[in-house]
Amino acid sequence: MGNTPTIQLERRANVSQIEAQLVFTKNLNHVISNIHDHVISKINTAYNFDEIMLEVSKDICMIFNADRLTIYSLDRDKATLISKIKTGANSFKDLKLRITEQSLVGYVALNKKILNIADVYDEKELTSHSINLRFLQDVDKRTGYRTKQALVVPILDPDSKDLAGVIQVLNNKVDQPFSRMIVDGILELAQNLAVALRQSQQQPTVKTKYNHLIYDAVLSSDELNLAVSTARRKNADVEDILLDDFQVKPARLVKRLHFFSVCPTNRLRLIAPNRLIYLKI
């Protein structure tokens, strides 16, 4: 009888844990269902993976109790990862990382292993995984952000098990390593993202009058598609999104376009009805 209070506390703790697991699973299934609904509904048309993930990125951070999320896809050269979605970053521009053991994301991609790091600045913890493993501190130094916890998981093709990309979530909001429940959840998400990524890569690139930006290596095809979809979602001009959000230089934007008019001074070009840009030509 003397142990009754202890038993009751243990039972309450178990009930709370089960309830938390049920809520977690319900929320995760909702996000996965949302991704699948987008993919299936557009199975016969071109769709933008970035746009879909942008819609659910905040929900993913909330479910995993993370401050930031980055999703990378494998580039065509099979040696580089390109960021598809970055929460908490001001720029839409892609990040490109070589697949080597000298970064967290590169290590996970190369070895197809999970990393669950308690403190990315703890060199002893990093070298316990690989003597070459380092945390790239450039973004933290440039922005003043302090990365601590990191959970990095490979996205593997469900059939071939080949690398398709990497998911990275940063900074657990309870300031602890990410729990087993969250690790299992992000593994399940990774399996579903692999299917969505494969489907998106089979879609044709949308043809637009801005495709010269791809040919000139100003933007990737994914970045251009994201700019177009962002403009549609914001009901804004694509030119404004390219100039303001993607920092495309005006001279690059008008290089091969034939829809603008040139005034007699040959220094004023009309990009959009409400946007005049002066160029030195």
KOLTILO-676350 format. One record per residue (C-alpha): residue in three letters; residue number from 1; chain; x, z, y. Coordinates in pm, 1 decimal, m for minus. Layout:
# KOLTILO-676350
+--------+-----+--------+----------+----------+----------+
| residu | num | chaine |       xx |       zz |       yy |
+--------+-----+--------+----------+----------+----------+
|    ALA | NUM |      A |        X |        Z |        Y |
...
+--------+-----+--------+----------+----------+----------+
# end
This chain:
# KOLTILO-676350
+--------+-----+--------+----------+----------+----------+
| residu | num | chaine |       xx |       zz |       yy |
+--------+-----+--------+----------+----------+----------+
|    MET |   1 |      A |      0.0 |      0.0 |      0.0 |
|    GLY |   2 |      A |    292.5 |     71.8 |    232.3 |
|    ASN |   3 |      A |    390.7 |   m299.8 |    229.5 |
|    THR |   4 |      A |     45.1 |   m423.5 |    330.5 |
|    PRO |   5 |      A |    130.9 |   m485.0 |    701.6 |
|    THR |   6 |      A |    440.0 |   m682.6 |    598.7 |
|    ILE |   7 |      A |    238.4 |   m895.4 |    354.9 |
|    GLN |   8 |      A |    m23.2 |   m963.2 |    621.7 |
|    LEU |   9 |      A |    243.7 |  m1072.7 |    869.7 |
|    GLU |  10 |      A |    394.4 |  m1306.9 |    610.8 |
|    ARG |  11 |      A |     52.8 |  m1456.1 |    536.3 |
|    ARG |  12 |      A |    m16.6 |  m1510.5 |    905.9 |
|    ALA |  13 |      A |    322.1 |  m1674.1 |    946.7 |
|    ASN |  14 |      A |    249.8 |  m1903.6 |    651.2 |
|    VAL |  15 |      A |    m90.3 |  m1995.5 |    792.8 |
|    SER |  16 |      A |     63.0 |  m2070.8 |   1134.0 |
|    GLN |  17 |      A |    327.7 |  m2288.0 |    970.1 |
|    ILE |  18 |      A |     66.7 |  m2480.7 |    771.7 |
|    GLU |  19 |      A |   m144.7 |  m2530.6 |   1084.8 |
|    ALA |  20 |      A |    159.5 |  m2656.7 |   1277.4 |
|    GLN |  21 |      A |    241.3 |  m2897.8 |    994.7 |
|    LEU |  22 |      A |   m115.8 |  m3031.9 |    991.9 |
|    VAL |  23 |      A |   m115.4 |  m3089.7 |   1368.9 |
|    PHE |  24 |      A |    226.8 |  m3256.1 |   1349.2 |
|    THR |  25 |      A |    118.6 |  m3486.2 |   1065.5 |
|    LYS |  26 |      A |   m206.5 |  m3576.2 |   1241.9 |
|    ASN |  27 |      A |    m26.9 |  m3670.0 |   1565.2 |
|    LEU |  28 |      A |    242.6 |  m3866.8 |   1382.2 |
|    ASN |  29 |      A |    m16.0 |  m4059.8 |   1181.0 |
|    HIS |  30 |      A |   m197.6 |  m4143.2 |   1504.6 |
|    VAL |  31 |      A |    117.8 |  m4298.7 |   1654.9 |
|    ILE |  32 |      A |    201.8 |  m4488.4 |   1335.8 |
|    SER |  33 |      A |   m156.7 |  m4615.1 |   1314.0 |
|    ASN |  34 |      A |   m134.4 |  m4728.1 |   1676.4 |
|    ILE |  35 |      A |    181.8 |  m4926.4 |   1603.6 |
|    HIS |  36 |      A |     28.4 |  m5087.8 |   1294.9 |
|    ASP |  37 |      A |   m291.5 |  m5174.5 |   1482.2 |
|    HIS |  38 |      A |    m89.2 |  m5360.4 |   1745.8 |
|    VAL |  39 |      A |    114.3 |  m5549.1 |   1485.1 |
|    ILE |  40 |      A |   m179.1 |  m5641.5 |   1260.9 |
|    SER |  41 |      A |   m404.9 |  m5744.7 |   1549.9 |
|    LYS |  42 |      A |   m136.0 |  m5986.4 |   1669.4 |
|    ILE |  43 |      A |     m5.7 |  m6098.6 |   1332.8 |
|    ASN |  44 |      A |    m65.6 |  m6466.5 |   1413.7 |
|    THR |  45 |      A |     46.9 |  m6454.4 |   1776.0 |
|    ALA |  46 |      A |    362.8 |  m6364.5 |   1964.1 |
|    TYR |  47 |      A |    379.8 |  m6000.3 |   2057.9 |
|    ASN |  48 |      A |    637.9 |  m5782.6 |   2226.2 |
|    PHE |  49 |      A |    783.5 |  m5494.7 |   2025.0 |
|    ASP |  50 |      A |    916.6 |  m5336.0 |   2345.0 |
|    GLU |  51 |      A |    571.8 |  m5334.5 |   2501.7 |
|    ILE |  52 |      A |    418.6 |  m5166.1 |   2197.0 |
|    MET |  53 |      A |    688.4 |  m4900.1 |   2180.9 |
|    LEU |  54 |      A |    669.1 |  m4840.0 |   2554.5 |
|    GLU |  55 |      A |    303.8 |  m4746.2 |   2508.3 |
|    VAL |  56 |      A |    376.7 |  m4486.2 |   2239.3 |
|    SER |  57 |      A |    720.1 |  m4361.0 |   2353.1 |
|    LYS |  58 |      A |    584.0 |  m4056.9 |   2539.2 |
|    ASP |  59 |      A |    373.4 |  m3963.0 |   2236.9 |
|    ILE |  60 |      A |    680.1 |  m3988.5 |   2012.4 |
|    CYS |  61 |      A |    878.2 |  m3755.2 |   2239.9 |
|    MET |  62 |      A |    588.5 |  m3509.5 |   2244.3 |
|    ILE |  63 |      A |    548.4 |  m3509.6 |   1865.3 |
|    PHE |  64 |      A |    919.4 |  m3454.6 |   1802.5 |
|    ASN |  65 |      A |    944.5 |  m3205.3 |   2090.1 |
|    ALA |  66 |      A |   1227.4 |  m3415.2 |   2235.3 |
|    ASP |  67 |      A |   1321.4 |  m3478.9 |   2595.7 |
|    ARG |  68 |      A |   1441.9 |  m3836.1 |   2549.0 |
|    LEU |  69 |      A |   1403.6 |  m4124.5 |   2306.6 |
|    THR |  70 |      A |   1603.1 |  m4442.9 |   2251.9 |
|    ILE |  71 |      A |   1523.8 |  m4710.7 |   1994.9 |
|    TYR |  72 |      A |   1795.6 |  m4963.8 |   1912.3 |
|    SER |  73 |      A |   1766.2 |  m5289.2 |   1719.6 |
|    LEU |  74 |      A |   2042.8 |  m5477.1 |   1542.0 |
|    ASP |  75 |      A |   2169.4 |  m5774.4 |   1740.6 |
|    ARG |  76 |      A |   2202.4 |  m6119.0 |   1585.2 |
|    ASP |  77 |      A |   2580.2 |  m6073.5 |   1554.5 |
|    LYS |  78 |      A |   2517.3 |  m5781.1 |   1312.3 |
|    ALA |  79 |      A |   2793.3 |  m5587.5 |   1490.2 |
|    THR |  80 |      A |   2605.9 |  m5465.3 |   1797.5 |
|    LEU |  81 |      A |   2302.2 |  m5247.0 |   1864.5 |
|    ILE |  82 |      A |   2077.0 |  m5319.9 |   2163.0 |
|    SER |  83 |      A |   1845.7 |  m5059.6 |   2312.5 |
|    LYS |  84 |      A |   1480.7 |  m5160.6 |   2300.7 |
|    ILE |  85 |      A |   1324.1 |  m4851.1 |   2455.6 |
|    LYS |  86 |      A |   1485.6 |  m4580.6 |   2669.6 |
|    THR |  87 |      A |   1280.0 |  m4294.0 |   2806.1 |
|    GLY |  88 |      A |   1425.2 |  m4097.8 |   3095.7 |
|    ALA |  89 |      A |   1641.8 |  m4387.3 |   3211.3 |
|    ASN |  90 |      A |   1585.4 |  m4561.7 |   3544.1 |
|    SER |  91 |      A |   1702.7 |  m4904.6 |   3437.0 |
|    PHE |  92 |      A |   1520.7 |  m5154.2 |   3216.8 |
|    LYS |  93 |      A |   1852.9 |  m5317.8 |   3132.2 |
|    ASP |  94 |      A |   1958.2 |  m5303.5 |   2769.3 |
|    LEU |  95 |      A |   2236.8 |  m5079.5 |   2645.8 |
|    LYS |  96 |      A |   2472.9 |  m5247.6 |   2401.5 |
|    LEU |  97 |      A |   2681.6 |  m5048.3 |   2153.8 |
|    ARG |  98 |      A |   2934.7 |  m5170.9 |   1903.2 |
|    ILE |  99 |      A |   2876.3 |  m5038.9 |   1551.6 |
|    THR | 100 |      A |   3171.9 |  m4805.9 |   1501.7 |
|    GLU | 101 |      A |   3214.7 |  m4440.7 |   1404.7 |
|    GLN | 102 |      A |   3317.7 |  m4358.8 |   1762.2 |
|    SER | 103 |      A |   2958.7 |  m4297.2 |   1874.6 |
|    LEU | 104 |      A |   2662.9 |  m4112.3 |   1724.6 |
|    VAL | 105 |      A |   2445.6 |  m4422.5 |   1705.8 |
|    GLY | 106 |      A |   2731.8 |  m4635.3 |   1573.6 |
|    TYR | 107 |      A |   2812.5 |  m4380.7 |   1301.8 |
|    VAL | 108 |      A |   2451.8 |  m4369.8 |   1184.1 |
|    ALA | 109 |      A |   2427.5 |  m4749.8 |   1183.5 |
|    LEU | 110 |      A |   2754.7 |  m4794.3 |    996.8 |
|    ASN | 111 |      A |   2693.7 |  m4528.8 |    732.4 |
|    LYS | 112 |      A |   2312.0 |  m4542.6 |    718.8 |
|    LYS | 113 |      A |   2308.8 |  m4163.8 |    736.5 |
|    ILE | 114 |      A |   2114.8 |  m3913.7 |    946.9 |
|    LEU | 115 |      A |   2288.1 |  m3706.2 |   1212.4 |
|    ASN | 116 |      A |   2123.1 |  m3383.4 |   1331.1 |
|    ILE | 117 |      A |   2365.4 |  m3238.5 |   1586.2 |
|    ALA | 118 |      A |   2321.0 |  m2894.1 |   1742.1 |
|    ASP | 119 |      A |   2557.7 |  m2964.3 |   2032.9 |
|    VAL | 120 |      A |   2704.1 |  m3308.5 |   2095.1 |
|    TYR | 121 |      A |   2986.1 |  m3153.4 |   2302.7 |
|    ASP | 122 |      A |   3103.0 |  m2943.8 |   2006.3 |
|    GLU | 123 |      A |   3396.9 |  m3148.4 |   1877.0 |
|    LYS | 124 |      A |   3429.1 |  m2930.6 |   1567.3 |
|    GLU | 125 |      A |   3071.6 |  m3010.1 |   1467.7 |
|    LEU | 126 |      A |   3123.4 |  m3381.3 |   1529.1 |
|    THR | 127 |      A |   3448.2 |  m3404.2 |   1333.1 |
|    SER | 128 |      A |   3280.7 |  m3228.0 |   1038.0 |
|    HIS | 129 |      A |   3098.6 |  m3559.0 |    989.9 |
|    SER | 130 |      A |   3389.6 |  m3789.0 |   1075.0 |
|    ILE | 131 |      A |   3727.0 |  m3741.2 |   1242.5 |
|    ASN | 132 |      A |   3647.3 |  m4046.7 |   1455.7 |
|    LEU | 133 |      A |   3304.1 |  m3931.1 |   1572.8 |
|    ARG | 134 |      A |   3265.4 |  m3880.9 |   1947.8 |
|    PHE | 135 |      A |   2980.8 |  m3834.7 |   2192.6 |
|    LEU | 136 |      A |   2985.2 |  m4095.8 |   2469.8 |
|    GLN | 137 |      A |   2961.5 |  m3883.3 |   2783.3 |
|    ASP | 138 |      A |   2945.7 |  m4166.0 |   3039.4 |
|    VAL | 139 |      A |   2569.8 |  m4145.9 |   3098.1 |
|    ASP | 140 |      A |   2577.4 |  m3766.8 |   3133.6 |
|    LYS | 141 |      A |   2863.3 |  m3786.3 |   3383.3 |
|    ARG | 142 |      A |   2694.2 |  m4060.9 |   3582.6 |
|    THR | 143 |      A |   2347.4 |  m3904.0 |   3595.7 |
|    GLY | 144 |      A |   2414.5 |  m3530.5 |   3573.7 |
|    TYR | 145 |      A |   2202.0 |  m3507.9 |   3261.2 |
|    ARG | 146 |      A |   2325.7 |  m3264.0 |   2991.5 |
|    THR | 147 |      A |   2274.9 |  m3384.1 |   2637.5 |
|    LYS | 148 |      A |   2287.8 |  m3113.0 |   2372.2 |
|    GLN | 149 |      A |   2086.7 |  m3167.2 |   2052.1 |
|    ALA | 150 |      A |   2072.4 |  m3514.5 |   1900.4 |
|    LEU | 151 |      A |   1878.7 |  m3643.6 |   1600.5 |
|    VAL | 152 |      A |   1982.7 |  m3996.4 |   1506.5 |
|    VAL | 153 |      A |   1821.5 |  m4185.4 |   1217.4 |
|    PRO | 154 |      A |   1879.0 |  m4537.9 |   1080.3 |
|    ILE | 155 |      A |   1594.2 |  m4789.6 |   1065.7 |
|    LEU | 156 |      A |   1630.2 |  m4969.8 |    732.0 |
|    ASP | 157 |      A |   1446.5 |  m5276.9 |    606.3 |
|    PRO | 158 |      A |   1192.7 |  m5151.9 |    348.6 |
|    ASP | 159 |      A |   1288.8 |  m5420.2 |     96.9 |
|    SER | 160 |      A |   1658.4 |  m5497.0 |    135.8 |
|    LYS | 161 |      A |   1757.7 |  m5158.9 |    285.3 |
|    ASP | 162 |      A |   1967.2 |  m5353.1 |    536.1 |
|    LEU | 163 |      A |   2009.6 |  m5201.2 |    880.7 |
|    ALA | 164 |      A |   1739.6 |  m5304.0 |   1130.5 |
|    GLY | 165 |      A |   1804.9 |  m5049.8 |   1405.8 |
|    VAL | 166 |      A |   1845.5 |  m4683.7 |   1498.3 |
|    ILE | 167 |      A |   1619.0 |  m4413.6 |   1648.2 |
|    GLN | 168 |      A |   1773.0 |  m4143.3 |   1864.8 |
|    VAL | 169 |      A |   1593.4 |  m3841.0 |   2009.3 |
|    LEU | 170 |      A |   1774.4 |  m3599.8 |   2240.1 |
|    ASN | 171 |      A |   1738.1 |  m3237.6 |   2343.7 |
|    ASN | 172 |      A |   1492.0 |  m3031.4 |   2145.3 |
|    LYS | 173 |      A |   1277.8 |  m2849.4 |   2401.5 |
|    VAL | 174 |      A |   1318.2 |  m2518.9 |   2213.1 |
|    ASP | 175 |      A |   1698.8 |  m2560.2 |   2240.8 |
|    GLN | 176 |      A |   1758.3 |  m2559.2 |   1865.9 |
|    PRO | 177 |      A |   1861.8 |  m2823.6 |   1612.8 |
|    PHE | 178 |      A |   1564.4 |  m3039.0 |   1516.5 |
|    SER | 179 |      A |   1368.1 |  m2886.1 |   1227.6 |
|    ARG | 180 |      A |   1326.5 |  m3027.0 |    877.8 |
|    MET | 181 |      A |    966.6 |  m3114.1 |    963.5 |
|    ILE | 182 |      A |   1080.4 |  m3327.9 |   1257.1 |
|    VAL | 183 |      A |   1355.9 |  m3491.9 |   1051.1 |
|    ASP | 184 |      A |   1101.2 |  m3587.6 |    782.1 |
|    GLY | 185 |      A |    864.5 |  m3714.8 |   1050.5 |
|    ILE | 186 |      A |   1120.6 |  m3935.7 |   1218.8 |
|    LEU | 187 |      A |   1222.2 |  m4077.6 |    880.2 |
|    GLU | 188 |      A |    860.0 |  m4177.1 |    822.8 |
|    LEU | 189 |      A |    844.5 |  m4331.0 |   1170.7 |
|    ALA | 190 |      A |   1166.0 |  m4524.1 |   1100.0 |
|    GLN | 191 |      A |   1013.0 |  m4679.9 |    789.2 |
|    ASN | 192 |      A |    719.4 |  m4806.5 |    990.1 |
|    LEU | 193 |      A |    935.0 |  m4928.4 |   1279.0 |
|    ALA | 194 |      A |   1134.7 |  m5137.3 |   1032.1 |
|    VAL | 195 |      A |    818.8 |  m5331.8 |    946.5 |
|    ALA | 196 |      A |    725.1 |  m5375.7 |   1312.6 |
|    LEU | 197 |      A |   1076.4 |  m5487.9 |   1404.7 |
|    ARG | 198 |      A |   1085.6 |  m5742.3 |   1123.4 |
|    GLN | 199 |      A |    750.1 |  m5882.6 |   1229.6 |
|    SER | 200 |      A |    856.8 |  m5907.7 |   1593.5 |
|    GLN | 201 |      A |   1177.9 |  m6091.6 |   1501.1 |
|    GLN | 202 |      A |    973.2 |  m6354.8 |   1317.6 |
|    GLN | 203 |      A |    775.5 |  m6433.3 |   1631.8 |
|    PRO | 204 |      A |    881.1 |  m6727.2 |   1852.3 |
|    THR | 205 |      A |   1029.8 |  m6656.2 |   2192.5 |
|    VAL | 206 |      A |    768.8 |  m6702.1 |   2462.9 |
|    LYS | 207 |      A |    845.9 |  m7010.0 |   2674.2 |
|    THR | 208 |      A |    849.7 |  m6944.7 |   3047.5 |
|    LYS | 209 |      A |    995.0 |  m7101.5 |   3359.4 |
|    TYR | 210 |      A |   1251.5 |  m6821.7 |   3359.9 |
|    ASN | 211 |      A |   1416.6 |  m6915.2 |   3028.8 |
|    HIS | 212 |      A |   1727.4 |  m7027.9 |   3216.0 |
|    LEU | 213 |      A |   1800.3 |  m6657.9 |   3265.2 |
|    ILE | 214 |      A |   1846.2 |  m6635.0 |   2887.8 |
|    TYR | 215 |      A |   2064.7 |  m6945.7 |   2872.0 |
|    ASP | 216 |      A |   2281.1 |  m6811.9 |   3155.3 |
|    ALA | 217 |      A |   2312.2 |  m6472.3 |   2977.7 |
|    VAL | 218 |      A |   2150.9 |  m6290.1 |   3269.3 |
|    LEU | 219 |      A |   1882.9 |  m6140.8 |   3042.1 |
|    SER | 220 |      A |   1821.5 |  m6130.2 |   2670.3 |
|    SER | 221 |      A |   1503.5 |  m6289.8 |   2536.8 |
|    ASP | 222 |      A |   1364.6 |  m5941.4 |   2468.6 |
|    GLU | 223 |      A |   1433.0 |  m5833.7 |   2827.6 |
|    LEU | 224 |      A |   1260.2 |  m6144.3 |   2963.9 |
|    ASN | 225 |      A |    959.7 |  m6087.5 |   2738.4 |
|    LEU | 226 |      A |    945.0 |  m5726.7 |   2853.0 |
|    ALA | 227 |      A |    958.9 |  m5834.9 |   3218.9 |
|    VAL | 228 |      A |    669.0 |  m6074.6 |   3167.5 |
|    SER | 229 |      A |    458.3 |  m5817.1 |   2982.2 |
|    THR | 230 |      A |    541.6 |  m5549.0 |   3241.8 |
|    ALA | 231 |      A |    427.1 |  m5779.4 |   3521.2 |
|    ARG | 232 |      A |    103.6 |  m5846.6 |   3334.7 |
|    ARG | 233 |      A |     41.8 |  m5477.3 |   3277.4 |
|    LYS | 234 |      A |    112.6 |  m5388.5 |   3643.0 |
|    ASN | 235 |      A |    m72.9 |  m5693.3 |   3774.5 |
|    ALA | 236 |      A |    244.2 |  m5785.3 |   3961.9 |
|    ASP | 237 |      A |    450.6 |  m6100.3 |   4012.9 |
|    VAL | 238 |      A |    711.0 |  m6162.0 |   3743.1 |
|    GLU | 239 |      A |    960.5 |  m6240.2 |   4020.2 |
|    ASP | 240 |      A |    912.9 |  m5894.3 |   4169.9 |
|    ILE | 241 |      A |    968.8 |  m5726.6 |   3832.0 |
|    LEU | 242 |      A |   1282.3 |  m5933.5 |   3767.3 |
|    LEU | 243 |      A |   1424.3 |  m5858.8 |   4111.1 |
|    ASP | 244 |      A |   1330.7 |  m5490.8 |   4141.7 |
|    ASP | 245 |      A |   1325.7 |  m5353.0 |   3786.4 |
|    PHE | 246 |      A |   1581.5 |  m5574.8 |   3614.4 |
|    GLN | 247 |      A |   1810.3 |  m5620.4 |   3918.0 |
|    VAL | 248 |      A |   1829.6 |  m5997.8 |   3875.0 |
|    LYS | 249 |      A |   2005.8 |  m6147.6 |   4174.8 |
|    PRO | 250 |      A |   1791.2 |  m6387.2 |   4384.7 |
|    ALA | 251 |      A |   2046.3 |  m6667.2 |   4349.1 |
|    ARG | 252 |      A |   2020.0 |  m6638.8 |   3969.3 |
|    LEU | 253 |      A |   1641.9 |  m6637.8 |   3978.7 |
|    VAL | 254 |      A |   1606.3 |  m6959.5 |   4177.0 |
|    LYS | 255 |      A |   1900.8 |  m7142.0 |   4024.0 |
|    ARG | 256 |      A |   1694.3 |  m7382.5 |   3815.7 |
|    LEU | 257 |      A |   1340.0 |  m7332.0 |   3936.7 |
|    HIS | 258 |      A |   1164.9 |  m7628.2 |   4094.4 |
|    PHE | 259 |      A |    851.6 |  m7457.7 |   4218.7 |
|    PHE | 260 |      A |   1003.7 |  m7313.8 |   4535.4 |
|    SER | 261 |      A |   1016.8 |  m7482.9 |   4873.9 |
|    VAL | 262 |      A |   1319.2 |  m7512.1 |   5097.0 |
|    CYS | 263 |      A |   1292.1 |  m7488.8 |   5473.8 |
|    PRO | 264 |      A |   1498.0 |  m7715.8 |   5705.0 |
|    THR | 265 |      A |   1770.1 |  m7455.0 |   5746.7 |
|    ASN | 266 |      A |   1819.5 |  m7457.1 |   5366.8 |
|    ARG | 267 |      A |   1853.3 |  m7078.1 |   5378.2 |
|    LEU | 268 |      A |   1498.0 |  m6966.3 |   5309.6 |
|    ARG | 269 |      A |   1340.2 |  m7000.4 |   4968.1 |
|    LEU | 270 |      A |    988.4 |  m6905.6 |   4871.9 |
|    ILE | 271 |      A |    990.5 |  m6708.5 |   4545.8 |
|    ALA | 272 |      A |    630.0 |  m6592.8 |   4556.1 |
|    PRO | 273 |      A |    348.2 |  m6624.2 |   4810.4 |
|    ASN | 274 |      A |    419.1 |  m6278.4 |   4949.6 |
|    ARG | 275 |      A |    793.4 |  m6259.5 |   4895.8 |
|    LEU | 276 |      A |   1051.2 |  m6440.1 |   5109.1 |
|    ILE | 277 |      A |   1416.7 |  m6415.6 |   5013.2 |
|    TYR | 278 |      A |   1704.4 |  m6531.9 |   5229.8 |
|    LEU | 279 |      A |   1996.7 |  m6687.2 |   5052.4 |
|    LYS | 280 |      A |   2333.2 |  m6816.0 |   5165.9 |
|    ILE | 281 |      A |   2350.3 |  m7163.0 |   5020.9 |
+--------+-----+--------+----------+----------+----------+
# end
